[in-house]
Amino acid sequence: MQLGKDVRLFRRTRELEIQIDQFLDALSESALVFKSAVDVYLKEGCSTEFNDKHLHVDKLESQADELRRNIEIQLYAQTLIPESRGDVLGLMENLDKIINLIEGVLWAFSIEKPEIPDYCHEGYRSLADMSCEAVEALVLASRAFFRNIEAVGDHNHKVMHFETEADKASTRLKRAIFDSDIKLGHKMHLRGFVENIDDIADWSEDVADRLAIYVIKRTV
């Protein structure tokens, strides 16, 4: 189906659109800070700078929660976009889970303080980079859903690409860990962090799949 280039979900709901933009900003910033926090941890461990970045993500997660609740209230109390309300709420909830995953990984670093060997540093950086790139592409796809639905597919394609790259990075890193001579318990500990970071990309792909369904519903 051919669509106009400016197919917007919101026309007379500027305040709601602003809040959704702010929510997506919080998600995007969380991913950027997360990537930087992982790099700091690899260089310095659980340092003051790492803790500051962790606190930053914690605040962003709280802001996102408040924005999501306000968005839900507006959608129901003001009976806005009733035909797409369920899809918007579902999208917000699933995007919010990504911020929770990001925050959860940083909490795990802070509490468990894994000892990451030097030969794994590049692997963790690559995995964090690819997972955060998947989140960034998903943010763009989500923005497009509200403004220019034709662009959603292009951004979703990038989510899939980066999720695949994250899987490759995860596999390489696990092989490096289990081919090493460190103790099995240490290997299992490191593997858990690999899987937790990879979950960010996996969930981004899941949300992109759901977003593609929402697009179909709006265009048929």
C-alpha positions as CSV (number, residue, x, y, z in Angstrom):
1,M,0.0,0.0,0.0
2,Q,1.3,3.4,-1.0
3,L,1.4,6.0,1.8
4,G,2.1,9.7,1.9
5,K,5.5,10.7,3.0
6,D,4.2,12.3,6.2
7,V,1.9,9.8,7.9
8,R,1.7,10.9,11.4
9,L,-0.1,9.2,14.2
10,F,-0.5,12.4,16.2
11,R,-2.1,15.5,14.8
12,R,-3.7,17.4,17.7
13,T,-1.8,15.8,20.5
14,R,1.4,17.7,20.6
15,E,1.9,17.3,24.4
16,L,1.7,13.5,24.1
17,E,4.1,13.5,21.1
18,I,6.6,15.6,23.1
19,Q,6.5,13.1,26.0
20,I,7.0,10.1,23.7
21,D,10.0,11.9,22.2
22,Q,11.4,12.5,25.7
23,F,10.9,8.8,26.5
24,L,12.8,7.8,23.4
25,D,15.5,10.3,24.2
26,A,15.9,8.6,27.6
27,L,16.2,5.2,26.0
28,S,18.8,6.5,23.5
29,E,20.8,8.2,26.1
30,S,20.7,5.1,28.3
31,A,22.3,3.1,25.6
32,L,25.0,5.6,24.9
33,V,25.9,5.9,28.6
34,F,25.8,2.1,29.0
35,K,28.3,1.7,26.2
36,S,30.6,4.2,27.8
37,A,30.1,2.6,31.3
38,V,31.2,-0.8,30.0
39,D,34.3,0.8,28.5
40,V,35.1,2.5,31.8
41,Y,34.6,-0.7,33.7
42,L,37.0,-2.6,31.4
43,K,39.7,0.1,32.0
44,E,39.2,0.9,35.7
45,G,36.7,-1.5,37.2
46,C,34.0,-0.2,39.5
47,S,35.5,3.3,39.7
48,T,33.9,6.6,40.6
49,E,33.4,7.3,36.9
50,F,31.7,4.0,36.4
51,N,29.4,4.6,39.4
52,D,28.5,8.1,38.0
53,K,27.5,6.6,34.7
54,H,25.5,3.9,36.5
55,L,23.7,6.6,38.5
56,H,23.0,8.5,35.3
57,V,21.3,5.4,33.8
58,D,19.4,4.9,37.0
59,K,18.0,8.4,36.8
60,L,17.1,8.0,33.1
61,E,15.3,4.8,33.9
62,S,13.2,6.6,36.6
63,Q,12.5,9.4,34.2
64,A,11.4,6.9,31.5
65,D,9.1,5.2,34.0
66,E,7.4,8.5,34.9
67,L,7.0,9.4,31.3
68,R,5.5,6.1,30.4
69,R,3.0,6.4,33.2
70,N,2.0,9.9,32.1
71,I,1.7,8.7,28.5
72,E,-0.6,5.9,29.6
73,I,-2.8,8.3,31.7
74,Q,-3.1,10.7,28.7
75,L,-4.0,7.9,26.3
76,Y,-6.9,6.7,28.5
77,A,-8.0,9.9,30.4
78,Q,-8.2,12.0,27.2
79,T,-9.3,9.1,25.0
80,L,-6.5,9.8,22.5
81,I,-5.9,7.7,19.4
82,P,-8.3,5.0,20.5
83,E,-7.6,2.9,17.3
84,S,-3.9,2.7,18.1
85,R,-3.9,3.1,21.8
86,G,-3.1,-0.6,22.6
87,D,-0.2,-0.7,20.1
88,V,1.3,2.5,21.6
89,L,1.0,1.2,25.1
90,G,2.6,-2.1,24.1
91,L,5.4,-0.3,22.4
92,M,6.1,1.9,25.4
93,E,6.1,-1.1,27.8
94,N,8.5,-3.1,25.6
95,L,10.9,-0.2,25.1
96,D,10.9,0.4,28.8
97,K,12.0,-3.1,29.3
98,I,15.2,-2.3,27.3
99,I,16.1,0.5,29.7
100,N,15.5,-1.9,32.6
101,L,17.8,-4.5,31.0
102,I,20.5,-1.8,30.5
103,E,20.2,-0.7,34.1
104,G,20.2,-4.4,35.3
105,V,23.5,-5.1,33.6
106,L,25.2,-2.1,35.2
107,W,23.8,-3.2,38.6
108,A,25.3,-6.6,38.0
109,F,28.7,-5.1,37.2
110,S,28.4,-2.9,40.3
111,I,27.5,-5.8,42.7
112,E,29.3,-8.8,41.2
113,K,32.5,-6.9,40.0
114,P,33.5,-9.6,37.5
115,E,37.2,-10.0,36.8
116,I,37.5,-9.7,33.1
117,P,40.8,-10.8,31.5
118,D,42.5,-8.5,29.1
119,Y,42.0,-10.9,26.2
120,C,38.2,-10.5,26.6
121,H,38.1,-6.7,26.7
122,E,37.7,-6.2,23.0
123,G,35.0,-8.8,22.8
124,Y,33.0,-7.1,25.6
125,R,33.4,-3.7,23.9
126,S,32.3,-5.1,20.5
127,L,29.3,-6.8,22.1
128,A,28.2,-3.7,24.0
129,D,28.7,-1.6,20.8
130,M,26.5,-3.9,18.7
131,S,23.8,-4.2,21.3
132,C,23.7,-0.4,21.7
133,E,23.6,0.1,17.9
134,A,20.5,-2.2,17.9
135,V,18.9,0.0,20.5
136,E,19.7,3.2,18.6
137,A,18.2,1.8,15.4
138,L,15.1,0.7,17.3
139,V,14.7,4.3,18.7
140,L,14.8,5.6,15.1
141,A,12.2,3.0,14.0
142,S,10.0,4.0,17.0
143,R,10.2,7.7,16.1
144,A,9.3,6.9,12.5
145,F,6.2,4.9,13.7
146,F,4.8,8.2,15.0
147,R,5.9,10.5,12.2
148,N,6.7,8.7,8.9
149,I,5.6,5.1,9.0
150,E,7.3,4.4,5.6
151,A,10.7,4.7,7.3
152,V,10.1,2.1,10.0
153,G,11.2,-0.8,7.8
154,D,14.5,0.7,6.9
155,H,15.4,1.3,10.6
156,N,14.0,-2.2,11.6
157,H,16.4,-3.7,9.0
158,K,19.3,-2.1,10.9
159,V,18.0,-3.5,14.2
160,M,18.1,-7.0,12.7
161,H,21.6,-6.4,11.3
162,F,23.1,-5.2,14.6
163,E,21.3,-8.0,16.6
164,T,23.0,-10.5,14.2
165,E,26.4,-8.8,14.8
166,A,25.8,-8.9,18.5
167,D,25.1,-12.6,18.3
168,K,28.4,-13.1,16.4
169,A,30.3,-11.1,19.0
170,S,28.7,-13.0,21.8
171,T,29.7,-16.4,20.2
172,R,33.3,-15.3,19.6
173,L,33.5,-14.0,23.2
174,K,32.1,-17.2,24.7
175,R,34.6,-19.3,22.7
176,A,37.5,-17.1,23.9
177,I,36.3,-17.5,27.5
178,F,35.8,-21.3,27.4
179,D,39.0,-21.9,25.4
180,S,41.0,-20.2,28.2
181,D,42.6,-21.7,31.2
182,I,40.7,-19.9,33.9
183,K,38.6,-21.8,36.3
184,L,35.1,-23.1,35.3
185,G,33.4,-20.9,37.9
186,H,35.1,-17.8,36.5
187,K,34.1,-18.9,32.9
188,M,30.5,-19.2,34.0
189,H,30.5,-15.8,35.7
190,L,31.9,-14.2,32.5
191,R,29.4,-16.0,30.3
192,G,26.5,-14.6,32.3
193,F,27.6,-11.0,31.6
194,V,28.0,-11.9,27.9
195,E,24.4,-13.2,27.8
196,N,23.0,-10.3,29.7
197,I,24.5,-7.7,27.3
198,D,23.4,-9.8,24.3
199,D,19.9,-9.8,25.8
200,I,19.7,-6.0,25.1
201,A,20.1,-6.7,21.4
202,D,17.8,-9.7,21.4
203,W,15.0,-7.7,23.1
204,S,15.5,-4.8,20.6
205,E,14.9,-7.3,17.8
206,D,11.8,-8.6,19.5
207,V,10.4,-5.1,19.9
208,A,11.3,-4.4,16.2
209,D,9.3,-7.5,15.2
210,R,6.3,-6.2,17.2
211,L,6.7,-2.8,15.7
212,A,6.5,-4.2,12.2
213,I,3.1,-5.8,13.1
214,Y,1.9,-2.4,14.4
215,V,2.9,-0.9,11.1
216,I,0.9,-3.5,9.2
217,K,-2.2,-2.8,11.3
218,R,-2.0,0.9,10.6
219,T,-1.6,0.5,6.9
220,V,-4.3,-2.1,5.9
